[in-house]
Amino acid sequence: MLDGATEAEDPELEWKLCAGAIPAMFCLALLFHAFELGHFAQRTFFTMPVHELGHAVTAWFCGYAAMPTLWHTNVAESRGLGMPLALLGALAFLAFRAWRAENYPLAALGGALILLQGIGTLLVKAEKARMLITFGGDGAGMVLAVALIAGFYFGKGTQMVRGGLRWGFLAIGTAAFVDIYATWWGARRDSGMIPYGEQEGGLLSDATRLVDEFGWSDGQLVQRYVALGAGCLVAIAAVYAWGLWRARQAATD
């Protein structure tokens, strides 16, 4: 099930975990980010996988096959048929199973993602798609980080919770979000923080490509990432409040 605070084995303990888990993980992520060695570990083991998956997911929703690796995502030169059909099938199956289970919020999410895929694949032109895929490293990466964080409050009767996977997802999500958003938040006042230049293997960074290839200004680059990150923070706060309320209800029943 999508939600299920009442499915927790110990509702009182679950309420305490829901209250403290996200604030504690954010504090820990900020602490790691503040120190050079911790920041290096955070960037290498948490941020980069989420960042590259952000490129890949954006590509998939725009109709391109893509394969993420640790430092680079290989994206097909042109749209194909196999990737859009595979993604559509997966999303349709998710929506259908959710509907059959009377999990209407999850079914609605599946439908919204199918609509998003249709727009990205059929209406977005190739050049704009390439721009979105480039932006999607940090952009979709922050959205994916929010999804990992929000997952802490769902599926409480599943193996993901009983096996402790949600703690791992929460740690990855908070670490990646803090690392990505801190860069762009700091770049508001210090343009030297914008990650221009080359990455591993001599490839141009996303910021460099967005400015040089797609004509963004420094201000547009920073403002768009900061605005998206701010929206993600609002989403995290909303999920936190909702999850805490549900857990409190279950603990007092």
PEWO-V90154 format. One record per backbone hydrogen bond with DSSP energy under -1.0 kcal/mol. NH is the residue of the N-H (numbers start at 1). CO is the residue of the C=O. E is the energy in kcal/mol with one decimal. If there is no record, write none. Layout:
nh: <NH:NH>
co: <CO:CO>
e: <E:E>
//
This chain:
nh: <7:8:14:15:16:17:18:19:20:21:24:25:26:27:28:29:30:31:32:33:34:35:39:40:41:42:43:44:45:46:47:48:50:51:52:53:54:55:56:57:58:59:60:61:63:64:67:69:74:76:80:85:86:87:88:89:90:91:92:93:94:95:96:97:98:99:100:101:102:103:104:107:108:109:110:111:112:113:114:115:116:117:118:119:120:121:122:123:124:129:130:131:132:133:134:135:136:137:139:142:143:144:145:146:147:148:149:150:151:152:153:154:158:162:163:164:165:166:167:168:169:170:171:172:173:174:175:176:177:178:179:180:181:182:183:184:185:186:187:189:190:193:194:196:199:202:205:209:210:211:212:213:214:216:221:222:223:224:225:226:227:228:229:230:231:232:233:234:235:236:237:238:239:240:241:242:243:244:245:246:247:248:249:250:251:252>
co: <4:5:10:11:12:13:14:15:16:17:20:21:22:23:24:25:26:27:28:29:30:32:35:36:37:38:39:40:41:42:42:43:46:47:48:49:50:51:52:53:54:55:56:57:60:59:74:72:67:65:63:81:82:83:84:85:86:87:88:89:90:91:92:93:94:95:96:97:99:98:102:103:104:105:106:107:108:109:110:111:112:113:114:115:116:117:118:119:119:125:126:127:128:129:130:131:132:134:135:138:139:140:141:142:143:144:145:146:147:149:150:151:155:158:159:161:160:160:164:164:165:166:167:168:169:170:171:172:173:174:175:176:177:178:179:180:181:182:183:186:186:190:191:194:203:199:197:205:206:207:208:209:209:210:217:218:219:220:221:222:223:224:225:226:227:228:229:230:231:232:233:234:235:236:237:238:239:240:241:242:243:244:245:246:247:248>
e: <-1.6:-1.2:-2.7:-2.1:-1.6:-2.4:-2.6:-1.7:-1.9:-2.8:-2.3:-2.5:-2.4:-2.2:-2.3:-2.5:-2.5:-2.1:-2.4:-2.1:-1.3:-1.1:-3.3:-2.3:-2.3:-2.6:-2.8:-2.5:-2.6:-1.6:-2.3:-2.4:-1.2:-3.2:-2.8:-2.0:-2.0:-1.6:-2.2:-3.1:-2.0:-2.3:-2.7:-2.3:-1.3:-2.8:-2.5:-2.0:-2.4:-2.7:-1.5:-1.9:-2.5:-2.6:-2.5:-2.5:-2.2:-2.6:-2.7:-2.3:-2.2:-2.6:-2.7:-2.7:-2.2:-2.3:-2.6:-1.8:-1.6:-3.4:-1.1:-2.0:-2.7:-2.1:-2.3:-2.2:-2.5:-2.4:-2.0:-2.2:-2.4:-2.5:-2.3:-2.2:-2.7:-2.7:-2.4:-1.8:-1.4:-2.7:-2.3:-1.7:-2.4:-2.6:-2.0:-2.6:-2.0:-1.1:-2.5:-1.9:-1.4:-2.9:-2.2:-2.0:-2.0:-2.3:-2.3:-3.1:-1.6:-1.7:-2.1:-1.1:-2.0:-2.2:-3.1:-1.1:-1.1:-1.5:-1.1:-1.0:-2.5:-2.3:-2.3:-2.4:-2.8:-2.6:-2.1:-2.5:-2.4:-2.5:-2.1:-2.6:-2.9:-2.2:-1.1:-1.4:-2.8:-2.3:-1.5:-1.3:-1.8:-2.1:-1.5:-2.6:-3.9:-1.6:-2.8:-2.2:-2.7:-1.8:-3.1:-2.3:-1.3:-2.2:-2.5:-2.3:-2.8:-2.3:-1.6:-2.7:-2.6:-2.0:-2.6:-2.4:-2.1:-2.1:-2.1:-2.0:-2.1:-2.5:-2.5:-2.3:-2.5:-2.7:-2.4:-2.5:-3.1:-2.5:-2.2:-2.5:-2.3:-2.3:-2.2:-2.1:-2.0:-1.5>
//
